[in-house]
Amino acid sequence: MRLLRLAVESQRWDLAAHTIVLATARLLSNEDKTHASQSGKKKRRPKGQSERS
């Protein structure tokens, strides 16, 4: 976040905006990878329970 601080101090709003977008994209990308690895796992139910509880 040093780049964001530098951009704000020098009032480079375009650079500050790009920095925020890049940081958000990285966070969302990491979240997608986490969810993708978990979505492959099947959820198990105890025997005899219906899908709706």
KAWO-V229436 format. One record per pair of residues at least 24 apart in sequence whose C-alpha atoms are under 6 Angstrom apart, sorted by sequence separation. I is the first residue (numbers start at 1). GAP is how many residues later the second one is. If there is no record, write none. Layout:
<<I:GAP> <I:GAP>>
This chain:
none
